[in-house]
């Protein structure tokens, strides 16, 4: 294989890699934007669209607020993370939400 052919193949591979990176990055950005919105809009959508209300809240890394929303009527649930700037993202959702209050095992027990 001569130098020209090698250069041509290398150029084609580089172009294909660049196109792949551009398209997959764009898809990831679009996906993130569909799952994130200002907190007020997310809470309103969960309440009106799914009948979900906040069931629990905690602080995660980098001061992110982690919340669990659920509906007592339908059993649907959603976990959100809100970053300090106010953007809220849906992290997970599902069905069959059940509230539990389990006691901690006694010290020294295998749990």
Secondary structure, 3 states (H helix, E strand, C coil): CCHHHHHHHHHHHHHHHHHHHHHHHHHHHHHHHHHEEEHHHHHHHHHHHHCCEEEEEEECHHHCEEEEEECCCCCCEEEEEECCCCEEEEEEEECCCCCCCCCCCCCCCCC
